[in-house]
């Protein structure tokens, strides 16, 4: 078991406000974390730190053994997979699904003049099959449904066999069927022994896939609770994080929450 991410007394300050407030947290390579909290709690900011997109105002962030601010981020980034709606907006709508995934090998968005080997294309096709997208390989990205686009984003993120996988609200905006299809795929991937450490941001406990092991609950940039799901995901901790009385139920590894009556 090796540590892939470590935050030590991290502060991110914007406009005189601490978006992340003296936060310490670590992730091991066999863990799958979900980050929960209300809007403005600092969830996406943590992912941006973990993906080297921003630097802390103070404190230290260590990613895959490299300290942010001292490491070459261009060497670190290919070792990290990141899927987000912001990334999806950069994908040319007329790009084929195969090329969207394939171009991850060069860390570019959109096929230009790169030379790809047969092994790259075979890898991309295998990843597409793993995420139930192989039948869409020749379709253009702009013609896909929201659920299909979300799966393409994740397939692209895992194309390079990352050592850390970051998912920013992968089920946001999906209808019930598309959400459940993606959660089943994410659950299967999370439980595979070769899967890297995973961190997923979501707003809803109903969107925690089976196979995820830990939860980080945030409020106002600070930690309300952190640890194994069975210990840290409680009605009391959800109530503290979201500021309203919450009841929590669990059935077969899936969770549901609602306001207490």
Buried (B, 14 or more C-beta within 10 A) or exposed (E): EEBBBBBBEBBBBEEEEBBBBBBEBEBBBEBBBBBBBBEBBBBBBBBBBBBBBBEBEEBBBBBBEBEBEEBEBEEBBBBBBBBBBEBBEEBBEEBBBBBBBBBBBBEEBEBEEEEBEEEBBEBBBEBBEBBBBBEBBEBBBEEBEBBBBBBBBBBBBBBBEBBBBBBBBBBBEBEEEBBBBBBEBBBBBBBEEEBBBBBBBBBBBBBBBBBBBBBBBBBBBBBBBBBEBEEBBBBEBBBBBBEEEBEBEEEEEBBEBEEEE
